[in-house]
């Protein structure tokens, strides 16, 4: 009888323990289900807010970038001097102020926020010896912050009174750049390669060598004249007469200015 009582007590204990485990697991499951439901509701509620926040953040970033760009120049004066030939003169563009140096000046003003002014010397047929050397002192006296030099195309023309072979051109460019670096140590200088001539390669090599020697950046514009849409079509209307199928048109000058702007950004956009 005592054995039966002990057996019955053990059986009741096991049953009680099973009930505790069962109800415990059920309670745990109920809690988990409640938590999942609560989490789903919370996610559903938060999703629109997350999208709005992302959109607002992107908008603010864009606005911030715009403000930063305008603050780069902070309306500080920047004197830009351009030395060049018929490209700088804007020959065969729709208007003179579509020449690349005018376009770049507008970029300095409107995008970077400088109080930029443009000056310089440019003329069809110009070379280093015909335009840069005679006006050298004037350029120095202008005390420019930025100088672009686009010369070397007409030196290749043997019918030009100032023709110079590649070696002579390199010497002339070396003297010009070394002088400017010495007399205007704070000025930013950019060299441009020549425009679409049969002997451009040797002259462009000279320009790049001088740039390397004096740590002056060189903007290669060969990609501009390689695109037909950048050339003034023969017979097309322009402010200097009918297009000649050789000089850059408005698009070509814009493309040159864009390449220059990328280099200018390296100078001023930190």
VOTI-575036 format. One line per 3 residues: number of its first residue (from 1); their letters; for each residue x, y, z of C-alpha. Coordinates in nm, 3 decimals. Layout:
! residues N
NUM = A = X/Y/Z | ...
This chain:
! residues 270
1 = XXX = 0.000/0.000/0.000 | 0.286/0.232/0.091 | 0.449/0.151/-0.248
4 = XXX = 0.126/0.238/-0.427 | 0.105/0.569/-0.245 | 0.458/0.655/-0.340
7 = XXX = 0.388/0.563/-0.703 | 0.071/0.772/-0.709 | 0.253/1.073/-0.561
10 = XXX = 0.528/1.045/-0.822 | 0.268/1.029/-1.097 | 0.097/1.344/-0.970
13 = XXX = 0.433/1.523/-0.956 | 0.513/1.430/-1.316 | 0.169/1.545/-1.431
16 = XXX = 0.210/1.875/-1.250 | 0.554/1.928/-1.404 | 0.417/1.853/-1.751
19 = XXX = 0.140/2.104/-1.701 | 0.389/2.369/-1.592 | 0.607/2.306/-1.899
22 = XXX = 0.306/2.309/-2.133 | 0.159/2.632/-1.999 | 0.506/2.789/-1.985
25 = XXX = 0.568/2.715/-2.351 | 0.223/2.840/-2.444 | 0.286/3.164/-2.257
28 = XXX = 0.621/3.200/-2.430 | 0.461/3.143/-2.769 | 0.190/3.398/-2.692
31 = XXX = 0.453/3.653/-2.592 | 0.653/3.590/-2.909 | 0.345/3.629/-3.126
34 = XXX = 0.261/3.953/-2.950 | 0.614/4.081/-2.999 | 0.605/3.995/-3.372
37 = XXX = 0.273/4.171/-3.414 | 0.403/4.475/-3.227 | 0.721/4.481/-3.439
40 = XXX = 0.525/4.453/-3.766 | 0.300/4.739/-3.663 | 0.601/4.949/-3.569
43 = XXX = 0.776/4.883/-3.904 | 0.460/4.963/-4.097 | 0.425/5.286/-3.906
46 = XXX = 0.789/5.386/-3.955 | 0.828/5.311/-4.328 | 0.675/5.633/-4.467
49 = XXX = 0.881/5.839/-4.220 | 1.200/5.665/-4.333 | 1.129/5.747/-4.699
52 = XXX = 1.053/6.106/-4.616 | 1.371/6.137/-4.412 | 1.580/5.994/-4.697
55 = XXX = 1.423/6.232/-4.947 | 1.475/6.529/-4.719 | 1.834/6.424/-4.656
58 = XXX = 1.908/6.406/-5.031 | 1.745/6.742/-5.086 | 1.946/6.897/-4.806
61 = XXX = 2.266/6.746/-4.944 | 2.196/6.901/-5.285 | 2.121/7.237/-5.129
64 = XXX = 2.431/7.212/-4.914 | 2.650/7.129/-5.217 | 2.506/7.428/-5.404
67 = XXX = 2.576/7.657/-5.111 | 2.930/7.524/-5.078 | 2.999/7.587/-5.447
70 = XXX = 2.879/7.943/-5.418 | 3.096/7.996/-5.114 | 3.416/7.874/-5.281
73 = XXX = 3.486/8.210/-5.440 | 3.289/8.399/-5.175 | 3.271/8.694/-5.416
76 = XXX = 3.647/8.740/-5.392 | 3.812/8.909/-5.693 | 3.982/8.677/-5.940
79 = XXX = 4.164/8.819/-6.240 | 4.187/8.580/-6.532 | 4.426/8.650/-6.820
82 = XXX = 4.408/8.446/-7.142 | 4.680/8.431/-7.405 | 4.582/8.272/-7.733
85 = XXX = 4.517/8.272/-8.104 | 4.200/8.251/-8.315 | 4.050/7.994/-8.077
88 = XXX = 4.069/8.241/-7.791 | 3.941/8.508/-8.029 | 3.628/8.298/-8.075
91 = XXX = 3.651/8.289/-8.452 | 3.352/8.115/-8.611 | 3.142/8.104/-8.296
94 = XXX = 2.793/8.256/-8.293 | 2.912/8.546/-8.075 | 3.252/8.659/-7.953
97 = XXX = 3.162/8.585/-7.592 | 3.113/8.219/-7.677 | 3.492/8.177/-7.695
100 = XXX = 3.618/7.934/-7.431 | 3.778/8.195/-7.203 | 3.448/8.385/-7.178
103 = XXX = 3.267/8.060/-7.098 | 3.526/7.978/-6.832 | 3.491/8.325/-6.681
106 = XXX = 3.117/8.271/-6.646 | 3.189/7.940/-6.472 | 3.421/8.116/-6.228
109 = XXX = 3.145/8.366/-6.152 | 2.823/8.169/-6.165 | 2.935/7.830/-6.033
112 = XXX = 3.235/7.899/-5.811 | 3.121/8.238/-5.688 | 3.428/8.446/-5.771
115 = XXX = 3.409/8.809/-5.873 | 3.599/8.715/-6.188 | 3.725/8.951/-6.456
118 = XXX = 3.873/8.858/-6.794 | 4.163/9.024/-6.972 | 4.444/8.915/-7.197
121 = XXX = 4.574/8.905/-7.551 | 4.443/8.691/-7.834 | 4.441/8.725/-8.211
124 = XXX = 4.408/8.508/-8.519 | 4.749/8.384/-8.630 | 4.910/8.464/-8.295
127 = XXX = 5.223/8.290/-8.168 | 5.435/8.320/-7.855 | 5.671/8.564/-8.025
130 = XXX = 5.395/8.775/-8.179 | 5.158/8.813/-7.884 | 5.293/8.671/-7.557
133 = XXX = 5.644/8.812/-7.563 | 5.552/9.169/-7.669 | 5.282/9.188/-7.400
136 = XXX = 5.468/9.005/-7.126 | 5.523/9.308/-6.902 | 5.159/9.407/-6.936
139 = XXX = 5.050/9.060/-6.827 | 5.276/9.073/-6.521 | 5.146/9.419/-6.431
142 = XXX = 4.790/9.289/-6.444 | 4.882/9.058/-6.153 | 4.645/8.781/-6.264
145 = XXX = 4.535/8.498/-6.039 | 4.476/8.263/-6.332 | 4.648/8.241/-6.672
148 = XXX = 4.569/8.015/-6.968 | 4.814/7.982/-7.257 | 4.677/7.847/-7.584
151 = XXX = 4.955/7.895/-7.839 | 5.155/7.669/-8.067 | 4.914/7.600/-8.352
154 = XXX = 5.029/7.889/-8.571 | 5.395/7.817/-8.503 | 5.340/7.506/-8.717
157 = XXX = 5.234/7.711/-9.020 | 5.541/7.767/-9.236 | 5.364/8.053/-9.414
160 = XXX = 5.331/8.238/-9.081 | 5.593/8.508/-9.032 | 5.647/8.372/-8.680
163 = XXX = 5.679/8.007/-8.774 | 5.891/7.807/-8.528 | 5.990/7.443/-8.537
166 = XXX = 5.903/7.224/-8.238 | 6.239/7.273/-8.067 | 6.228/7.652/-8.102
169 = XXX = 5.868/7.659/-7.986 | 5.962/7.458/-7.678 | 6.239/7.706/-7.596
172 = XXX = 6.000/8.000/-7.637 | 5.735/7.834/-7.420 | 5.993/7.743/-7.157
175 = XXX = 6.105/8.106/-7.136 | 5.746/8.227/-7.112 | 5.639/7.983/-6.841
178 = XXX = 5.958/8.014/-6.636 | 5.926/8.392/-6.646 | 5.563/8.387/-6.535
181 = XXX = 5.639/8.141/-6.256 | 5.915/8.370/-6.133 | 5.734/8.703/-6.168
184 = XXX = 5.389/8.577/-6.066 | 5.459/8.297/-5.816 | 5.101/8.290/-5.686
187 = XXX = 4.934/8.277/-6.027 | 4.771/7.954/-6.141 | 4.881/7.867/-6.496
190 = XXX = 4.719/7.623/-6.739 | 4.866/7.521/-7.075 | 4.647/7.399/-7.361
193 = XXX = 4.761/7.167/-7.639 | 4.745/7.278/-8.002 | 4.449/7.259/-8.237
196 = XXX = 4.417/7.005/-8.517 | 4.740/7.034/-8.719 | 4.936/6.767/-8.905
199 = XXX = 5.242/6.827/-8.687 | 5.052/6.871/-8.360 | 5.211/6.567/-8.195
202 = XXX = 5.562/6.713/-8.166 | 5.435/7.052/-8.048 | 5.196/6.895/-7.799
205 = XXX = 5.484/6.686/-7.668 | 5.680/7.008/-7.617 | 5.389/7.164/-7.428
208 = XXX = 5.353/6.861/-7.202 | 5.727/6.852/-7.136 | 5.727/7.217/-7.028
211 = XXX = 5.422/7.153/-6.812 | 5.597/6.866/-6.639 | 5.918/7.065/-6.593
214 = XXX = 5.742/7.354/-6.419 | 5.457/7.162/-6.254 | 5.202/7.339/-6.472
217 = XXX = 4.891/7.139/-6.571 | 4.827/7.077/-6.940 | 4.474/7.047/-7.077
220 = XXX = 4.469/6.822/-7.382 | 4.201/6.945/-7.623 | 4.254/6.678/-7.890
223 = XXX = 3.932/6.506/-7.780 | 3.741/6.824/-7.866 | 3.844/6.849/-8.230
226 = XXX = 3.808/6.472/-8.271 | 3.430/6.519/-8.244 | 3.275/6.649/-8.566
229 = XXX = 2.993/6.826/-8.382 | 3.247/7.059/-8.221 | 3.370/7.204/-8.551
232 = XXX = 3.220/7.509/-8.726 | 3.066/7.370/-9.042 | 3.179/7.522/-9.372
235 = XXX = 2.939/7.798/-9.469 | 2.770/7.810/-9.128 | 2.686/8.155/-8.997
238 = XXX = 2.915/8.306/-8.733 | 3.011/8.647/-8.600 | 3.337/8.635/-8.802
241 = XXX = 3.183/8.513/-9.128 | 3.103/8.174/-9.276 | 3.234/7.870/-9.091
244 = XXX = 3.560/7.723/-9.220 | 3.520/7.359/-9.120 | 3.824/7.387/-8.895
247 = XXX = 3.775/7.612/-8.592 | 3.562/7.508/-8.293 | 3.200/7.622/-8.288
250 = XXX = 3.001/7.709/-7.977 | 2.988/7.344/-7.870 | 3.361/7.306/-7.926
253 = XXX = 3.440/7.612/-7.717 | 3.207/7.490/-7.445 | 3.390/7.156/-7.447
256 = XXX = 3.726/7.333/-7.413 | 3.590/7.543/-7.127 | 3.459/7.228/-6.957
259 = XXX = 3.805/7.071/-6.967 | 3.955/7.390/-6.825 | 3.687/7.401/-6.554
262 = XXX = 3.788/7.055/-6.435 | 4.142/7.180/-6.387 | 4.022/7.502/-6.223
265 = XXX = 3.826/7.290/-5.975 | 4.151/7.122/-5.874 | 4.293/7.465/-5.795
268 = XXX = 4.003/7.605/-5.594 | 3.762/7.329/-5.488 | 3.903/7.166/-5.175
